[in-house]
Amino acid sequence: MKTNKEMAIDKPYHVLVTHSQLARPAIQKLEDIGAQLTMMDGEITEARLLDALARQAPQAILMRGNPPINATVLSHAPGLRVIAKHGAGVDSVDLEAATRQGVLVMVAGDANAPAVAEHTIAMILALGRDLPALDRRTHEGHWDRDIYKGREIAGRTLGLVGFGRIGRRVAATARCLGMSVVALVRHAATVDPDLARTVGSLDELLGQSDIVSLHVPLSDQTRGMMDKRALSLMRQGSLLINTSRGALVDEAALAEALHSGHLAGAAVDTLAHEPPQADSPLLQAPNLLITPHVAAMTTAAILRMGLGAADNIAAVLTGRQADPANIANPAVLERLK
C-alpha cells in the first residue's frame, strides 16, 4: 500500500514562485507533495506572469513581493486553486476576481509579525530619542552634549491604526516601555484593555497620540488615509511610523509636514512606489528615517513565511483543511462548496 507521500507524488502539481529564492525547507515541503516549482526572477510584470502561466498552467502561486495578480492574469490561470502570500499583504491581488474564480488567497499567518513589530519599535525608539539627527550631527563634527535635551519614550502615547497580529505585538512592547496605547480597530471587543484602550475615529486617535503607527492593509478605504488633513490633526511635534503599506500615506503631504516642523519626524519602511525616484519629495524631507521595505526580512521570519506559504499550498492541493484564519477571501469558501 502506498504512503500518503507516495500518493501525493502521483499528482504533478505545478507551483509558480514569484521570486528567485525560497527557503529550502519550504521547497522541500512542496516537493514532498509532488510539486514542481518554477521560480521567477527580476521584476514581475503582468506580461511576464501571463507568459509563465501559459507555459506551466500552475495549480498554485507562491507570491513573494507584490506582483500584479489582477483579473486579466487570473483569467489566464483556469487551473489555479490557491495563491499563497509569502507574508501578509495581498493588496496586489484582485480578491474579487479570485473569489469569482474560486481561488483561495492565503497569507502566512503571523510568520512576519515578530519581525515587523520589532522594526516598528526600533523606529519608534530611534526617532523618539532623536538618534538619526544626533548621529548625523556627530558625524558632521558637532558635539551637542551640553545643548541637547531629549524626551523619554516612557509616558508618551502611542496611537495604533489597526490592531492585528503586528499591532498587538507592538502594543505589548510599548506597554513594557512605559507607553500608553490607544488603538483604532474595527471591533473594540478584540482589544485587550491591559494593552490598549480604543478610540472611535481616526481623528480622535490623531489628536491624542504623540506617536502614530500604521498597521492596516491597503484597500480602497485606507489608501491615502494619512492625507494633508489627517497629518494636520496630529499633535505638533508628533511622530508618524509606517511599516504597513506606503500608499496609506500622502507622501507629498508628509514631506510638507516635516519641512514645516509640524511633525518632529517620520519613519517609513514602505513607499507608494518602490524603489523611490531620486526626486521623491520624501527623500528631501528633514527628520525622515527610511528603510527599504525590510521590516519582515529577518532570517527567522523569511523561513517562517516560506514554510507558512508552502503549508497553505500543500493543504489546498492535497485536500487538507486550510486554516481559515489565513484565508484573505473567505467568501470563496461558499463558492467551493
N, C-alpha and C positions, 0 to 999 in steps of 0.2 A: 504493500500500500504506500502511495506517495505521501510525503510530508506536506504540510501546508506551504512550506517554502518551495518545494518542488512543483506543487500545483500552481503556485503563483507564477513561477518562471515559465510555465507553458504559455503564458499570455504575453505577447510582445508589446508591452506598454512603451509609449514614447513620451518623454518629458522634455520640454523646451525650457532651458535656463537662460534668463536674460542677463547673463553676466559670464565672464570668462573664468570665474572662480567660485567654488563651493567647498565647504569643509568636507574633508574626506569621510568622516563618519556619516554625513548626510548623503553623500554619494553612495556609500555602502548600503544605507538603509533603503534607498531606491533600487539599487541593483539587486538587493535581496528579494524584491518582489518581481524581478524580471524586467525592470525598466531600463530602457536605453536612453541616455542623456545626450542632448545636443546643446552645446554651450555657445553663447554669442558673446562677442567682444566689441569694444568700441561703442559709439553712440547708437542707441536702439531707436530707430525711426519707424514710422508706420510702414514705409515701403520695405524695410528690412524684415519687419515682422511678417508681412504678407508673404514675402519670399520664403521665409523659414517655415511658415505654416503650410505653404504649398508643397514644400519638399518633404516634410516629416509627418503632417497630419497628427499632431500630438493629442493625447488624452489629457495632458496636464501641462500647465505653465508654472514653473517656479520663478517668481518675479522678484528679481533684485533691482533696486533702483526704482524709477518711476516711468517705465516705458508706456507709450500711448496705446493702451488696450481699449480702443474705442469700439463703437458699433460696427464700423467697417471691418476692423480686424477680427472681431468676434464672428461676423458673418462668414468669414473665410476659414472658420475653425469648427466645422459641424460636429466633429467627434470630441470636442473639448468637454471635459467633465468638471475640471477644477482649476482655479487659479489660486496658487498659494503664495502669499507675500512673505518674503524674507525680512520680516519686521512687522510693522503695524499699519503704515499709511497706505490706503488703497485709492487715493483721490485721482490717480491716473487711469483708473478702471471705470468704464461706464457700467455702473452697478445695475441700472435699469435694463440695459441691453443684455447683460449677463443673466439677470433673473429671467427675462423673457426666453432666453435660450436654454434655461435650465442648468446654468453653470454656477457651481458654488465658488464664491470668493472668500478665501480664508486668510486669517492673519496668524502670526506665530505666538499667540498668547501674550504673556508678559516677558518674553525672552529678552527684549531690549530694555525693559523698564528700569532695571537697576542701573544700567549704564547711562541712560538718558537722565535719570533722576540725579545721579552723581554729577553729571556735566552741568545740569541746571544749578545745583548747589554750588559747584565750583565757580560758575559765572556770577552768582549772587555774592559770594564771598569776595571774588576778585574786584567786582565793581563797587560793592558795598564798602570795601576798605581801600578803594582808590588805587589798587595795585598797578593797573596799566599806566596810569598817569605818573605815579611815583617812580615806576621803573623807567619810563621814558625820560623824566626829569633827571634822574640819577645818571643815566647814560649820556645825557647832554652836559654833564659836568656840574649839576646843581646838587646841593646837599641841604634838603629842606627840613631837617630835624627840628630846627628852632621855630619854624613858622607853620608847620603842618599840624592841623587839628582834625582828626577823623571822627567818625561815628561808629559805634559798635553795632553789630548785627542784632544782638540781643535787644529786645524791646521794640524792634521795628515790626510793622505789619506787612505780611506777605499776602497778596491777593492772587489766588489761583483761578484762572479762567479754564474750567474743566477740572474734574476730579476723578479721572480714571486710574488705570494701573500706575501710570507715571506720576500723576498729580498726588495720589495718596502717599507715594514714597517720598516725594518732595516735602509734603506737609509733615510727615513723621520726622524727617531730618531737621526741618526748620524748627519744629517744636523743641527738639533736643538742643538747638542752638539758642533757645530763648525767645524765638519769634512768636508772635500771634499770627494766626492764619484765618483768612476769610476765603470762601470759595463760592463760585457761581457754577451751579450744577443744574442738570435737567430734573433730577429727583432728589430733593433735600433729604429724604429718608435714607439715602445711601451714604451719607456723610457721618462718620464717627464724630460726635461732639467733642471728644477728647483731642481730636486732630484739628478741627476747624469749625467755624460757625458759618452758616450760609447767608448769602445776601440775595435779594430778589431781582437785581438787574445789574447789567454791566456798569451802568452809570454809578450805581451805589458802590460797587466794588472799587472802581477807579478813584472815587472820592475818599475812600477810607485807607488806601494802600500806599505804603512807602515804596514797595516793590511789587510789580505786576508781572506774573509769569504765565505764558500761554501754553495750554495743554489740551487743545481741542483739534479734531480733524478738520481738514479743509473741505468745505461744502459751499453750496450757493448761499447758505445762511451765514457762514463765518468768513467768507472771502472778503478781505478789506475791512474787517470789523474794527481794527485799530486804525481808523482814519484820522483826519485832522481834528474833527470834533472830539472823538474819543481821547486822543492824545492830549487835547486841551483840558479835558476833565481830570487828567491825572494830577496829583499834587505837585506843586512847584518843587523841583529838586528830586523828584522820584526817579525810579529806575524801571526799565522795561526789559524783560528777558523773553526770548523766543527760541525754544528748541523744538517747536512743533512743525509748522509749515510757513515758509516765507510769505506766501500770498495772503496770510492773515493780516499783514501789516502794510499800510500805505507807506512805502519806503521813502518817497519824496517828503511826505508829511513828517515822518520820523526824523529825517535829516534836518528839516526845518526846526523841529522841536529841540534837537540837540544844538544846532547853531545858535538858537535864541537863548539857550540856557534854561528853558522851561523844564526840560528833563536833564538831570545831572549825568545820565549815562544810559546806554543800552547795550545789551549783549545778544547777539543772534548767531544761531548755528545753521539757519536755513534762510534762503533768499527766494524771491519770486522767480528769478532766472539765475540758474547756476551753470557754470561759474559766472560771477558778475562781469559786466563790461567795465573797461577801465574808467569810463566816465560816469559810473554809477554814483548817484548823489550820496549814497550811504558811505562809500569809500572815502569821501571828502569830509564827512561829519566828524566833529570832535567827540571824545569820550565814548567811542564805539569800540566794543570788543567783538570781534567776528572770528568764527571758526568755520572750516569748510565742510559742514554737514557731516560731522564725525561723532556726534554725541553718542551714537549707538555702536561705534566702531571699536569696541574692545575685543580682545581675543576671546574672552569667555562669551560675550554677547553674540559675536559672529557665529560661534559654534552652536549656541542655543537657538539662534534664529534659523540656521541651516537645518538643524535637527527638527525644529518645530515645523518648518515648511515641508520638509520631507515626510514627516509623520502625518501631516494633514493630507498630503497627496496619497500616501500609502493607504490611509484609512478609506478615502473615497474610492480609489481604484480597486481595492480588494473587498469592498463591501463592509468594512468595519465601521462601527458607529463613529462619526466625526464629532468632535467636541463642539456643541452648539455655541459655546462662549467664543469660539474662534471664527464663527461664520459672520461675515460682514453684510450679507444679503439674505437674512433668514426667510424672507418671503419665497425664496426659491424652493424651500422645503415643501411648500404646498404644491408647487408645480411638479415636483418629483414623486409625489405620492401616486 
